[in-house]
Structure formats: C-alpha cells, structure tokens
Amino acid sequence: MFLKTQVFLILGASKSGCAVSEYLIIEGARAYVFDDSVSDKTRENLEKLSALGVTVVSKESLDDAISAADVLIVSPGVPINHPVAVKCKERGKRIMGELEFGFSEFLPPTVAVTGTNGKTTTVSLIDSILKKAEMNHKTVGNVGVPVTSVINDCDKDTLLVAEVSSFQLESVSSFCPHIACVLNIAPDHLERHYSMDNYVFLKKKIFKNQKESEYTVLNYDDETVRGFSSQTGGKVVFVSIKETVDGAFVKDSAIYFKDERVIETGDLAIKGEHNLYNAAFAVACAKLLGVDNESIVSGLADFKGIKHRLENVLEKDGVIYYNDSKSTNTASAISAIGFMDRPFVIILGGSEKGEKYDLLFSRIARSVCRYVVITGASRYSMMKAAREAGIDNFTLSDDFDSALKVAFSFAKPGDAVLFSPACASFDRFNGYEERGEAFVKAVKEFADR
C-alpha cells in the first residue's frame, strides 16, 4: 500500500488502535478512528489522537467515514463481526488487523507464538535467550507492544518475536512468520469465538501461509496440536516432554534438541511441567535461529518468570501467596493446581468465557486443596460445578476484597494461597494485570497488619 494515497478507518482506540493511528499520521496517511466505548481511558486516547491529526469519528459521522475509507484496521479487542466491520465488508473495503498491517509494512523475520496458555512466558524466554546472544530483535504483539509502535525503530535485520492471540488471528490473511509455534489448545474465549471448532480454526491461521522455507513448531503431547502437522506447508518440528521426537524433548533430566543435550532441567529458574514445555519451545526456536547453547542456557537460567503467572508474592507466617491472575481459563488454573506441592487455599472466579468448570473442580477434588473461595460473576456456575464434584468446603462471595480476606483467614502455616481465577477479569477489572495488582496489594496489606 502507498499510505499517502490511502484513507484508513481504525476501529478501536486502545493501545493497538492508538499505535497504528500514530504511525499512519507520521507516514502522511489520512486516518479516522472510531470507538464506541465510553470509558475515561478511551476518551483520553481519542483526545490525544485528535491532537495528532487523526479524525475522531462520532456515531453520527460514522457512515461518512466508512464511505471515505479504503482500509479498515481492527484492534484485537474488537470482534471481527462488529457492526462497523460488517458494513465495511459489505461495501468491499479491505479489512485487516493491526498485527497484519504492521508486518505488511516491512515484512520482518518473525517468530510467532500462539496457544491457549504459556504464550507470554515462552515469548519472554525466547527474548531472554536472544538478549544473551545479542541478536537484534523486538518483542511485540499480545505482550502489550503493538507492531506499529516499533516499526520505525527496526531495520531489515531486526527479528520480531510475537505473542499472537486468537483475537489477532481473526483478522490476518497474509501473515507468515518464519517460525510459528502452537503451544497447546484448550477451551478459551468461547464467548467470542462461539465454538471450539472456530477457536481451533483461528489458531491454525498462524501457519496457514507457511511454505517449506518456514518452520511450524508443534506440541507433540497435545493431540489436537499434533494433528496440525499434516495441515502446514512449513517444516514440522515437534516439542515433547514425554517422548523422544524430531525436535526438542525432555529426557534424562535435560532438554535436548535433536540428539544434542542443551540444558539440564535443574538449571531452569522456573519450575513446573507447564514451564518445561515453555522452555522446550524456547530451545527449539533458538536452535532454529542458530543461537549457541551457551546463550540458550544463560537465557533460560536467568529468567525468573513473568508477573501475574504463579508469581510468588511473599511468604508470611509460613504461608506462601501466589499471584496467578494471568490464569484466565480453566486449563491455566488446572496447570497452576498441578504446581502446588503443599496444602493450599484457592481463590477462583471472574467473568465467564463460555467454559464449563467440571474438569477444574474434578482436579481440585484430587489435589491437596484445603478450601475454595469463589467470587465474581462466575460464582454460581462454579458453585454448581463444585457441588457436582463433591466439594463442599467452599465459600461464595460477591465481593472481591471480602473473598481475599476469607482465603487469607483460612490459610495455616505450611499452606499456600493460590489466586488462580480461571476466568477473565472484566466483571470488575480492566484486565488481569489490574486484578493481579489488586491481589498483591491486598496480600501486602494483610502481611503488614
């Protein structure tokens, strides 16, 4: 696209929408932006964009903006069936997401990571390794850094490491990473994607344009993901912690790539089965990029984890408090439960995502969980699932702060308190980060009493 002759309509004024709007103005394009949210943050963003020269569109002027636009750019938080997107499609407009637009602007070599759980940790592990190897790269995507916000800081040799969500994959058509990773597949975001079949279809879009010159890295131990191997044009590299595969695998307390022993599992700073998978994927990507083993070992050994994912907040009076606010689905919470090696009190609940909770409470029933505190909009659905699993040692609370106080009061020396909601946060918070910070603040206040 020759930007100076194109008219763009940006749908959504969140971080991605702001980044692409600013980029377009800098490049001399005409840009309109529309957001039907009424939040204070949205209004603030729209005022900033207006000051830069972006035309802010009202509901009254929306039809004129759609008529004027050549291209609609959709923010990840906006579903592809939004009325504005539907109107643009009906009128033959080109529709793309911020991710696709950003990559189309300079076609960087890319490592893209998707999956239901573990994306941020895996991307962060790869980033840590590449820093040790002193490779020119940027980490972008669903980690909170829009691609368009870094374009002008990159050159032709800059490698991008991208966390890619199903929301972003909704609006891609030509996106083609050099390495595409699919970590795992479990039910998630069904309130937006409607069915598991559609969710799986979207995840597969990460490798749909790959040819033999690219690589598709797949979780061999996930039956659904393993099946993708016959559906990609890229070279398939498997990851497993249970089998010896053609790729990265765990054997004899080490992670191997092909027949080469790369790192001892005991040298990993992050623990748990889920992190073995994340580290093995990072090893596979690094080896495919030609990184030396010394940088891989150093990068993995120095990485201490990400905020809000099984984050050890503090230990007080023999009780360890874990912030796992990034657990926004049942598969993630089940993984966190498997990490617990001591009796624990778990705090669950938030906004519903179309999931069932029977497997979650079945796993709790088989664990060393002593007590369950359920809060948020999902509390009644979760209570029903708890009872069906034979769990009656729980408290229901419609107030987040009260729920935390109940959980803290039930914990005994030698226990852990695990905040792993298994739900989205939007019934009360703007995101899992804000929710996690609220938990951390409450823990520290409780410990200081």
DRENDO-1510 file (C-alpha; in Angstrom, 1 decimal, always signed):
<recs>
REC; n; res; u; v; w
REC; 1; MET; +0.0; +0.0; +0.0 .
REC; 2; PHE; +1.1; +3.5; -0.7 .
REC; 3; LEU; +0.0; +5.1; +2.5 .
REC; 4; LYS; -0.2; +8.7; +1.4 .
REC; 5; THR; -2.9; +7.9; -1.1 .
REC; 6; GLN; -5.0; +5.7; +1.2 .
REC; 7; VAL; -7.7; +6.5; +3.7 .
REC; 8; PHE; -7.8; +4.4; +6.9 .
REC; 9; LEU; -10.5; +3.9; +9.4 .
REC; 10; ILE; -9.2; +2.4; +12.7 .
REC; 11; LEU; -11.8; +0.6; +14.8 .
REC; 12; GLY; -10.8; +0.7; +18.5 .
REC; 13; ALA; -8.8; +3.3; +20.3 .
REC; 14; SER; -6.9; +1.0; +22.7 .
REC; 15; LYS; -3.1; +0.5; +22.7 .
REC; 16; SER; -3.1; -1.1; +19.2 .
REC; 17; GLY; -5.5; +1.4; +17.7 .
REC; 18; CYS; -3.5; +4.3; +19.0 .
REC; 19; ALA; -0.2; +2.9; +17.8 .
REC; 20; VAL; -1.4; +2.3; +14.2 .
REC; 21; SER; -3.2; +5.7; +14.1 .
REC; 22; GLU; +0.0; +7.5; +15.2 .
REC; 23; TYR; +2.1; +5.5; +12.6 .
REC; 24; LEU; -0.3; +6.4; +9.8 .
REC; 25; ILE; -0.2; +10.1; +10.6 .
REC; 26; ILE; +3.6; +10.1; +10.7 .
REC; 27; GLU; +3.6; +8.4; +7.3 .
REC; 28; GLY; +1.3; +11.0; +5.8 .
REC; 29; ALA; -1.9; +9.0; +5.5 .
REC; 30; ARG; -5.4; +10.1; +6.3 .
REC; 31; ALA; -6.7; +8.4; +9.4 .
REC; 32; TYR; -10.1; +8.2; +11.0 .
REC; 33; VAL; -10.7; +6.5; +14.4 .
REC; 34; PHE; -13.9; +5.2; +15.9 .
REC; 35; ASP; -14.5; +3.6; +19.3 .
REC; 36; ASP; -18.0; +3.1; +20.8 .
REC; 37; SER; -16.6; +2.5; +24.3 .
REC; 38; VAL; -17.4; +5.2; +26.9 .
REC; 39; SER; -14.6; +4.7; +29.3 .
REC; 40; ASP; -12.4; +7.5; +30.6 .
REC; 41; LYS; -9.3; +5.9; +29.1 .
REC; 42; THR; -11.0; +5.7; +25.6 .
REC; 43; ARG; -11.9; +9.4; +25.8 .
REC; 44; GLU; -8.4; +10.3; +26.8 .
REC; 45; ASN; -6.9; +8.3; +23.9 .
REC; 46; LEU; -9.3; +9.9; +21.4 .
REC; 47; GLU; -8.3; +13.4; +22.6 .
REC; 48; LYS; -4.6; +12.5; +22.1 .
REC; 49; LEU; -5.2; +11.1; +18.6 .
REC; 50; SER; -7.3; +14.2; +17.7 .
REC; 51; ALA; -4.4; +16.4; +18.7 .
REC; 52; LEU; -2.1; +14.4; +16.4 .
REC; 53; GLY; -4.3; +15.0; +13.4 .
REC; 54; VAL; -6.4; +11.8; +13.5 .
REC; 55; THR; -10.1; +12.5; +12.7 .
REC; 56; VAL; -12.2; +11.2; +15.6 .
REC; 57; VAL; -15.5; +9.7; +14.2 .
REC; 58; SER; -18.8; +10.0; +16.1 .
REC; 59; LYS; -21.8; +7.7; +15.6 .
REC; 60; GLU; -23.4; +10.4; +13.5 .
REC; 61; SER; -20.4; +10.7; +11.1 .
REC; 62; LEU; -19.6; +7.0; +11.1 .
REC; 63; ASP; -21.3; +6.2; +7.8 .
REC; 64; ASP; -19.4; +9.0; +6.0 .
REC; 65; ALA; -16.1; +7.7; +7.4 .
REC; 66; ILE; -16.9; +4.2; +6.2 .
REC; 67; SER; -17.6; +5.6; +2.7 .
REC; 68; ALA; -14.4; +7.6; +2.7 .
REC; 69; ALA; -12.2; +4.8; +3.9 .
REC; 70; ASP; -10.2; +2.4; +1.7 .
REC; 71; VAL; -9.0; +0.2; +4.5 .
REC; 72; LEU; -10.4; -0.8; +7.9 .
REC; 73; ILE; -7.9; -1.7; +10.6 .
REC; 74; VAL; -9.5; -3.6; +13.5 .
REC; 75; SER; -8.0; -3.6; +17.0 .
REC; 76; PRO; -7.6; -7.0; +18.7 .
REC; 77; GLY; -10.2; -6.3; +21.3 .
REC; 78; VAL; -12.8; -5.7; +18.7 .
REC; 79; PRO; -14.6; -8.8; +17.3 .
REC; 80; ILE; -14.5; -9.2; +13.5 .
REC; 81; ASN; -18.3; -9.3; +13.4 .
REC; 82; HIS; -18.6; -5.8; +14.9 .
REC; 83; PRO; -21.2; -3.9; +13.0 .
REC; 84; VAL; -18.6; -1.5; +11.6 .
REC; 85; ALA; -16.5; -4.4; +10.3 .
REC; 86; VAL; -19.7; -6.0; +8.8 .
REC; 87; LYS; -20.6; -2.7; +7.0 .
REC; 88; CYS; -17.1; -2.3; +5.6 .
REC; 89; LYS; -17.1; -5.9; +4.3 .
REC; 90; GLU; -20.5; -5.3; +2.7 .
REC; 91; ARG; -19.0; -2.3; +0.9 .
REC; 92; GLY; -15.9; -4.1; -0.3 .
REC; 93; LYS; -13.4; -2.4; +1.9 .
REC; 94; ARG; -10.1; -4.1; +2.8 .
REC; 95; ILE; -10.1; -5.3; +6.4 .
REC; 96; MET; -7.0; -6.1; +8.4 .
REC; 97; GLY; -5.8; -6.2; +12.0 .
REC; 98; GLU; -3.0; -4.0; +13.5 .
REC; 99; LEU; -0.8; -7.1; +13.6 .
REC; 100; GLU; -1.2; -7.9; +9.9 .
REC; 101; PHE; -0.8; -4.2; +8.9 .
REC; 102; GLY; +2.4; -3.8; +10.9 .
REC; 103; PHE; +4.0; -6.9; +9.5 .
REC; 104; SER; +3.0; -6.0; +5.9 .
REC; 105; GLU; +4.8; -2.7; +6.3 .
REC; 106; PHE; +8.3; -4.2; +6.5 .
REC; 107; LEU; +8.0; -8.0; +6.4 .
REC; 108; PRO; +10.4; -8.8; +9.2 .
REC; 109; PRO; +11.7; -12.2; +10.0 .
REC; 110; THR; +9.4; -13.4; +12.8 .
REC; 111; VAL; +9.0; -16.0; +15.5 .
REC; 112; ALA; +5.3; -16.1; +16.3 .
REC; 113; VAL; +3.9; -17.9; +19.3 .
REC; 114; THR; +0.2; -18.8; +19.9 .
REC; 115; GLY; -1.7; -21.3; +22.1 .
REC; 116; THR; -4.2; -21.2; +24.9 .
REC; 117; ASN; -1.6; -21.0; +27.7 .
REC; 118; GLY; +2.1; -20.2; +28.1 .
REC; 119; LYS; +2.4; -17.7; +25.3 .
REC; 120; THR; +3.8; -14.8; +27.3 .
REC; 121; THR; +6.2; -17.0; +29.2 .
REC; 122; THR; +7.5; -18.7; +26.1 .
REC; 123; VAL; +8.0; -15.3; +24.2 .
REC; 124; SER; +9.7; -13.9; +27.3 .
REC; 125; LEU; +12.1; -17.0; +27.4 .
REC; 126; ILE; +12.9; -16.5; +23.7 .
REC; 127; ASP; +13.5; -12.8; +24.4 .
REC; 128; SER; +15.9; -13.6; +27.3 .
REC; 129; ILE; +17.9; -16.1; +25.1 .
REC; 130; LEU; +18.2; -13.6; +22.2 .
REC; 131; LYS; +19.4; -10.9; +24.6 .
REC; 132; LYS; +22.1; -13.2; +25.8 .
REC; 133; ALA; +23.0; -14.0; +22.1 .
REC; 134; GLU; +23.0; -10.2; +21.4 .
REC; 135; MET; +20.6; -10.7; +18.4 .
REC; 136; ASN; +18.9; -7.6; +17.1 .
REC; 137; HIS; +15.2; -8.2; +18.0 .
REC; 138; LYS; +12.0; -6.7; +19.3 .
REC; 139; THR; +9.3; -8.5; +21.3 .
REC; 140; VAL; +5.8; -7.5; +20.2 .
REC; 141; GLY; +2.1; -8.4; +19.9 .
REC; 142; ASN; -0.1; -9.6; +22.7 .
REC; 143; VAL; +2.6; -8.8; +25.2 .
REC; 144; GLY; +1.4; -5.2; +25.1 .
REC; 145; VAL; +3.7; -3.9; +22.3 .
REC; 146; PRO; +1.9; -3.2; +19.0 .
REC; 147; VAL; +3.9; -4.0; +15.9 .
REC; 148; THR; +3.3; -0.5; +14.5 .
REC; 149; SER; +4.9; +1.1; +17.7 .
REC; 150; VAL; +8.3; -0.4; +16.8 .
REC; 151; ILE; +8.4; -0.2; +13.0 .
REC; 152; ASN; +10.4; +3.0; +12.9 .
REC; 153; ASP; +13.0; +1.5; +15.4 .
REC; 154; CYS; +13.7; -1.5; +13.2 .
REC; 155; ASP; +15.9; -2.2; +10.3 .
REC; 156; LYS; +15.8; -5.0; +7.7 .
REC; 157; ASP; +17.8; -7.3; +10.1 .
REC; 158; THR; +15.5; -6.8; +13.1 .
REC; 159; LEU; +13.9; -10.1; +14.2 .
REC; 160; LEU; +10.4; -9.9; +15.8 .
REC; 161; VAL; +9.3; -12.2; +18.5 .
REC; 162; ALA; +5.5; -12.0; +18.6 .
REC; 163; GLU; +2.9; -13.3; +21.0 .
REC; 164; VAL; -0.2; -13.8; +18.9 .
REC; 165; SER; -3.7; -14.3; +20.3 .
REC; 166; SER; -6.8; -15.8; +18.7 .
REC; 167; PHE; -8.2; -12.2; +18.7 .
REC; 168; GLN; -5.3; -11.1; +16.5 .
REC; 169; LEU; -5.5; -14.2; +14.3 .
REC; 170; GLU; -9.2; -13.4; +13.5 .
REC; 171; SER; -8.1; -10.6; +11.2 .
REC; 172; VAL; -5.0; -12.0; +9.5 .
REC; 173; SER; -4.9; -13.2; +5.9 .
REC; 174; SER; -1.3; -12.9; +4.6 .
REC; 175; PHE; +0.7; -13.0; +7.9 .
REC; 176; CYS; +3.6; -15.6; +7.5 .
REC; 177; PRO; +6.1; -15.9; +10.3 .
REC; 178; HIS; +9.4; -17.7; +9.7 .
REC; 179; ILE; +8.8; -19.8; +12.8 .
REC; 180; ALA; +5.2; -20.4; +14.0 .
REC; 181; CYS; +4.7; -22.1; +17.4 .
REC; 182; VAL; +1.4; -23.6; +18.7 .
REC; 183; LEU; +1.9; -24.5; +22.4 .
REC; 184; ASN; -1.4; -26.1; +23.3 .
REC; 185; ILE; -5.1; -25.9; +22.6 .
REC; 186; ALA; -7.8; -25.9; +25.4 .
REC; 187; PRO; -11.3; -24.2; +25.5 .
REC; 188; ASP; -10.9; -20.4; +25.8 .
REC; 189; HIS; -12.7; -17.2; +24.6 .
REC; 190; LEU; -15.7; -19.2; +23.6 .
REC; 191; GLU; -17.9; -16.3; +24.4 .
REC; 192; ARG; -16.3; -14.5; +21.4 .
REC; 193; HIS; -15.4; -17.4; +19.1 .
REC; 194; TYR; -18.7; -19.3; +19.7 .
REC; 195; SER; -17.4; -22.8; +19.2 .
REC; 196; MET; -14.3; -24.9; +19.9 .
REC; 197; ASP; -14.0; -25.7; +16.2 .
REC; 198; ASN; -13.8; -22.0; +15.3 .
REC; 199; TYR; -11.3; -21.4; +18.0 .
REC; 200; VAL; -9.1; -24.2; +16.7 .
REC; 201; PHE; -9.5; -22.8; +13.1 .
REC; 202; LEU; -8.3; -19.4; +14.2 .
REC; 203; LYS; -5.2; -20.9; +15.9 .
REC; 204; LYS; -4.2; -22.7; +12.7 .
REC; 205; LYS; -4.1; -19.4; +10.9 .
REC; 206; ILE; -0.7; -18.7; +12.4 .
REC; 207; PHE; +0.9; -21.2; +9.9 .
REC; 208; LYS; -1.6; -21.2; +7.0 .
REC; 209; ASN; +0.7; -19.2; +4.7 .
REC; 210; GLN; +3.9; -21.1; +5.5 .
REC; 211; LYS; +5.9; -22.9; +2.9 .
REC; 212; GLU; +8.8; -25.3; +3.1 .
REC; 213; SER; +11.2; -22.4; +3.9 .
REC; 214; GLU; +9.4; -21.8; +7.2 .
REC; 215; TYR; +9.1; -23.9; +10.4 .
REC; 216; THR; +6.0; -25.0; +12.3 .
REC; 217; VAL; +6.8; -25.9; +15.9 .
REC; 218; LEU; +4.1; -28.1; +17.5 .
REC; 219; ASN; +3.3; -29.7; +20.8 .
REC; 220; TYR; +3.5; -33.4; +20.2 .
REC; 221; ASP; +1.9; -34.2; +23.5 .
REC; 222; ASP; -1.3; -32.2; +22.7 .
REC; 223; GLU; -3.3; -34.5; +20.4 .
REC; 224; THR; -5.1; -31.6; +18.7 .
REC; 225; VAL; -1.9; -29.7; +18.0 .
REC; 226; ARG; +0.0; -32.8; +16.9 .
REC; 227; GLY; -2.7; -33.2; +14.2 .
REC; 228; PHE; -1.8; -29.8; +12.7 .
REC; 229; SER; +1.4; -31.4; +11.4 .
REC; 230; SER; -0.4; -32.6; +8.2 .
REC; 231; GLN; -2.0; -29.2; +7.7 .
REC; 232; THR; +1.0; -26.9; +7.4 .
REC; 233; GLY; +3.3; -26.3; +4.5 .
REC; 234; GLY; +6.2; -25.5; +6.8 .
REC; 235; LYS; +8.8; -27.9; +8.1 .
REC; 236; VAL; +7.4; -29.5; +11.2 .
REC; 237; VAL; +9.4; -29.5; +14.4 .
REC; 238; PHE; +7.9; -31.2; +17.5 .
REC; 239; VAL; +8.2; -30.4; +21.2 .
REC; 240; SER; +7.5; -33.1; +23.9 .
REC; 241; ILE; +8.3; -33.7; +27.5 .
REC; 242; LYS; +7.1; -37.3; +27.3 .
REC; 243; GLU; +8.5; -38.7; +24.0 .
REC; 244; THR; +11.7; -38.5; +22.0 .
REC; 245; VAL; +10.7; -36.5; +19.0 .
REC; 246; ASP; +12.2; -34.9; +16.0 .
REC; 247; GLY; +12.8; -31.5; +17.7 .
REC; 248; ALA; +13.0; -30.5; +21.3 .
REC; 249; PHE; +12.3; -33.0; +24.1 .
REC; 250; VAL; +13.0; -33.8; +27.7 .
REC; 251; LYS; +15.0; -36.9; +28.6 .
REC; 252; ASP; +17.3; -37.9; +31.5 .
REC; 253; SER; +16.6; -34.6; +33.3 .
REC; 254; ALA; +17.6; -32.4; +30.4 .
REC; 255; ILE; +16.2; -30.7; +27.4 .
REC; 256; TYR; +17.5; -31.9; +24.1 .
REC; 257; PHE; +17.3; -30.6; +20.5 .
REC; 258; LYS; +17.6; -33.4; +18.0 .
REC; 259; ASP; +20.4; -35.5; +19.5 .
REC; 260; GLU; +22.1; -32.6; +21.4 .
REC; 261; ARG; +21.8; -32.2; +25.1 .
REC; 262; VAL; +21.2; -28.4; +25.6 .
REC; 263; ILE; +20.3; -27.7; +29.2 .
REC; 264; GLU; +19.7; -29.5; +32.4 .
REC; 265; THR; +16.2; -29.1; +33.7 .
REC; 266; GLY; +17.5; -28.4; +37.1 .
REC; 267; ASP; +19.2; -25.3; +35.7 .
REC; 268; LEU; +15.8; -23.7; +34.8 .
REC; 269; ALA; +14.8; -20.9; +37.2 .
REC; 270; ILE; +11.1; -21.5; +36.6 .
REC; 271; LYS; +9.6; -24.8; +37.7 .
REC; 272; GLY; +6.6; -26.9; +36.9 .
REC; 273; GLU; +5.6; -29.2; +34.0 .
REC; 274; HIS; +4.0; -26.2; +32.1 .
REC; 275; ASN; +7.3; -24.4; +32.2 .
REC; 276; LEU; +9.2; -27.4; +30.9 .
REC; 277; TYR; +7.0; -27.1; +27.8 .
REC; 278; ASN; +7.6; -23.4; +27.6 .
REC; 279; ALA; +11.4; -23.8; +27.9 .
REC; 280; ALA; +11.5; -26.7; +25.3 .
REC; 281; PHE; +9.6; -24.5; +22.8 .
REC; 282; ALA; +12.1; -21.7; +23.5 .
REC; 283; VAL; +15.0; -24.1; +22.9 .
REC; 284; ALA; +13.5; -25.3; +19.6 .
REC; 285; CYS; +13.1; -21.7; +18.4 .
REC; 286; ALA; +16.6; -20.6; +19.5 .
REC; 287; LYS; +18.2; -23.6; +17.8 .
REC; 288; LEU; +16.3; -23.0; +14.6 .
REC; 289; LEU; +17.6; -19.4; +14.7 .
REC; 290; GLY; +21.1; -20.6; +15.1 .
REC; 291; VAL; +21.7; -19.5; +18.7 .
REC; 292; ASP; +24.6; -21.1; +20.5 .
REC; 293; ASN; +23.9; -23.3; +23.5 .
REC; 294; GLU; +25.8; -21.0; +25.9 .
REC; 295; SER; +23.3; -18.2; +25.2 .
REC; 296; ILE; +20.4; -20.6; +25.5 .
REC; 297; VAL; +21.5; -21.9; +28.9 .
REC; 298; SER; +22.2; -18.4; +30.2 .
REC; 299; GLY; +18.9; -17.0; +29.0 .
REC; 300; LEU; +16.8; -19.8; +30.4 .
REC; 301; ALA; +18.7; -19.9; +33.7 .
REC; 302; ASP; +18.4; -16.2; +34.3 .
REC; 303; PHE; +14.7; -16.0; +33.5 .
REC; 304; LYS; +12.7; -15.8; +36.8 .
REC; 305; GLY; +9.2; -15.8; +35.4 .
REC; 306; ILE; +6.6; -13.1; +34.4 .
REC; 307; LYS; +4.3; -11.1; +36.6 .
REC; 308; HIS; +0.9; -12.5; +37.4 .
REC; 309; ARG; +1.8; -16.0; +36.4 .
REC; 310; LEU; +2.4; -18.2; +39.5 .
REC; 311; GLU; +4.2; -15.1; +40.9 .
REC; 312; ASN; +5.5; -15.8; +44.5 .
REC; 313; VAL; +4.3; -12.5; +46.1 .
REC; 314; LEU; +5.7; -13.2; +49.6 .
REC; 315; GLU; +5.8; -15.7; +52.5 .
REC; 316; LYS; +4.5; -14.7; +55.8 .
REC; 317; ASP; +4.0; -16.8; +58.9 .
REC; 318; GLY; +4.7; -20.0; +57.0 .
REC; 319; VAL; +2.1; -19.2; +54.2 .
REC; 320; ILE; +3.2; -18.6; +50.6 .
REC; 321; TYR; +1.0; -16.3; +48.5 .
REC; 322; TYR; +0.9; -16.9; +44.7 .
REC; 323; ASN; -0.5; -14.4; +42.3 .
REC; 324; ASP; -1.7; -16.3; +39.2 .
REC; 325; SER; -4.1; -13.6; +37.9 .
REC; 326; LYS; -3.0; -14.4; +34.3 .
REC; 327; SER; -5.0; -17.6; +34.7 .
REC; 328; THR; -8.0; -16.6; +32.7 .
REC; 329; ASN; -9.2; -20.1; +31.7 .
REC; 330; THR; -9.7; -23.4; +33.4 .
REC; 331; ALA; -6.7; -25.1; +31.7 .
REC; 332; SER; -4.4; -22.5; +33.1 .
REC; 333; ALA; -5.8; -22.9; +36.6 .
REC; 334; ILE; -5.5; -26.7; +36.4 .
REC; 335; SER; -1.9; -26.2; +35.4 .
REC; 336; ALA; -1.3; -24.0; +38.5 .
REC; 337; ILE; -3.0; -26.6; +40.8 .
REC; 338; GLY; -0.6; -29.2; +39.5 .
REC; 339; PHE; +2.3; -26.9; +40.6 .
REC; 340; MET; +1.2; -26.9; +44.2 .
REC; 341; ASP; +3.3; -29.1; +46.4 .
REC; 342; ARG; +1.7; -28.1; +49.7 .
REC; 343; PRO; -1.8; -27.8; +51.0 .
REC; 344; PHE; -3.4; -24.7; +49.6 .
REC; 345; VAL; -6.4; -22.4; +49.6 .
REC; 346; ILE; -7.6; -21.4; +46.1 .
REC; 347; ILE; -9.4; -18.2; +45.0 .
REC; 348; LEU; -11.5; -18.6; +41.9 .
REC; 349; GLY; -13.9; -16.6; +39.8 .
REC; 350; GLY; -14.4; -13.7; +37.5 .
REC; 351; SER; -16.2; -13.0; +34.2 .
REC; 352; GLU; -17.5; -16.0; +32.2 .
REC; 353; LYS; -15.8; -17.1; +29.0 .
REC; 354; GLY; -18.2; -19.8; +27.9 .
REC; 355; GLU; -16.3; -22.6; +29.6 .
REC; 356; LYS; -17.6; -25.4; +31.8 .
REC; 357; TYR; -15.9; -25.9; +35.2 .
REC; 358; ASP; -16.3; -29.7; +35.7 .
REC; 359; LEU; -12.7; -30.6; +34.9 .
REC; 360; LEU; -11.4; -27.8; +37.1 .
REC; 361; PHE; -13.3; -28.9; +40.2 .
REC; 362; SER; -12.5; -32.5; +39.5 .
REC; 363; ARG; -8.8; -31.6; +39.5 .
REC; 364; ILE; -9.3; -29.6; +42.8 .
REC; 365; ALA; -11.0; -32.6; +44.3 .
REC; 366; ARG; -7.9; -34.8; +43.6 .
REC; 367; SER; -5.5; -32.2; +44.8 .
REC; 368; VAL; -4.3; -31.2; +48.3 .
REC; 369; CYS; -6.6; -28.1; +48.2 .
REC; 370; ARG; -8.0; -27.5; +51.7 .
REC; 371; TYR; -10.5; -24.8; +50.9 .
REC; 372; VAL; -12.0; -23.0; +47.9 .
REC; 373; VAL; -13.2; -19.3; +47.8 .
REC; 374; ILE; -15.3; -18.4; +44.8 .
REC; 375; THR; -16.1; -14.9; +43.7 .
REC; 376; GLY; -17.0; -12.8; +40.7 .
REC; 377; ALA; -19.7; -13.1; +38.1 .
REC; 378; SER; -19.0; -16.8; +37.6 .
REC; 379; ARG; -19.6; -17.8; +41.2 .
REC; 380; TYR; -22.9; -19.5; +40.8 .
REC; 381; SER; -21.8; -21.6; +37.8 .
REC; 382; MET; -18.6; -22.5; +39.8 .
REC; 383; MET; -20.6; -23.4; +42.9 .
REC; 384; LYS; -22.7; -25.8; +40.9 .
REC; 385; ALA; -19.6; -27.5; +39.5 .
REC; 386; ALA; -18.0; -27.7; +42.9 .
REC; 387; ARG; -21.0; -29.5; +44.4 .
REC; 388; GLU; -21.2; -31.9; +41.4 .
REC; 389; ALA; -17.5; -32.7; +42.1 .
REC; 390; GLY; -18.3; -33.5; +45.7 .
REC; 391; ILE; -16.6; -30.4; +47.1 .
REC; 392; ASP; -18.4; -28.7; +49.9 .
REC; 393; ASN; -15.6; -26.9; +51.7 .
REC; 394; PHE; -16.1; -23.6; +49.9 .
REC; 395; THR; -17.2; -20.0; +50.5 .
REC; 396; LEU; -19.1; -17.9; +48.0 .
REC; 397; SER; -18.6; -14.2; +47.9 .
REC; 398; ASP; -19.8; -11.5; +45.6 .
REC; 399; ASP; -17.2; -9.0; +46.8 .
REC; 400; PHE; -13.6; -9.4; +45.7 .
REC; 401; ASP; -11.9; -7.9; +48.7 .
REC; 402; SER; -14.0; -10.0; +51.1 .
REC; 403; ALA; -13.2; -13.1; +49.2 .
REC; 404; LEU; -9.5; -12.4; +49.6 .
REC; 405; LYS; -9.9; -11.9; +53.4 .
REC; 406; VAL; -11.7; -15.2; +53.7 .
REC; 407; ALA; -9.0; -17.0; +51.9 .
REC; 408; PHE; -6.2; -15.4; +53.9 .
REC; 409; SER; -8.0; -16.3; +57.2 .
REC; 410; PHE; -8.3; -20.0; +56.2 .
REC; 411; ALA; -4.6; -20.4; +55.4 .
REC; 412; LYS; -2.5; -22.1; +58.1 .
REC; 413; PRO; +1.3; -22.3; +58.5 .
REC; 414; GLY; +2.6; -24.7; +55.8 .
REC; 415; ASP; -0.1; -23.7; +53.4 .
REC; 416; ALA; -0.2; -21.7; +50.2 .
REC; 417; VAL; -2.8; -19.2; +49.0 .
REC; 418; LEU; -3.3; -19.6; +45.2 .
REC; 419; PHE; -5.1; -16.8; +43.4 .
REC; 420; SER; -5.8; -18.5; +40.1 .
REC; 421; PRO; -9.2; -17.2; +38.9 .
REC; 422; ALA; -9.7; -19.5; +35.8 .
REC; 423; CYS; -11.8; -16.6; +34.4 .
REC; 424; ALA; -11.4; -13.3; +32.7 .
REC; 425; SER; -11.3; -10.2; +34.9 .
REC; 426; PHE; -13.8; -7.8; +33.1 .
REC; 427; ASP; -16.6; -8.2; +35.7 .
REC; 428; ARG; -14.6; -5.9; +37.9 .
REC; 429; PHE; -11.2; -5.0; +36.4 .
REC; 430; ASN; -9.8; -3.6; +33.2 .
REC; 431; GLY; -7.5; -6.7; +32.7 .
REC; 432; TYR; -5.7; -9.5; +34.5 .
REC; 433; GLU; -2.8; -7.1; +35.3 .
REC; 434; GLU; -5.0; -4.7; +37.3 .
REC; 435; ARG; -6.7; -7.7; +39.0 .
REC; 436; GLY; -3.2; -9.2; +39.9 .
REC; 437; GLU; -2.0; -5.9; +41.3 .
REC; 438; ALA; -5.2; -5.7; +43.5 .
REC; 439; PHE; -4.4; -9.2; +44.9 .
REC; 440; VAL; -0.7; -8.3; +45.5 .
REC; 441; LYS; -1.7; -5.1; +47.3 .
REC; 442; ALA; -4.2; -7.0; +49.5 .
REC; 443; VAL; -1.6; -9.6; +50.4 .
REC; 444; LYS; +1.0; -7.0; +51.4 .
REC; 445; GLU; -1.6; -5.1; +53.4 .
REC; 446; PHE; -2.6; -8.3; +55.2 .
REC; 447; ALA; +1.0; -9.2; +55.9 .
REC; 448; ASP; +1.8; -5.8; +57.3 .
REC; 449; ARG; -1.0; -6.0; +59.9 .
</recs>
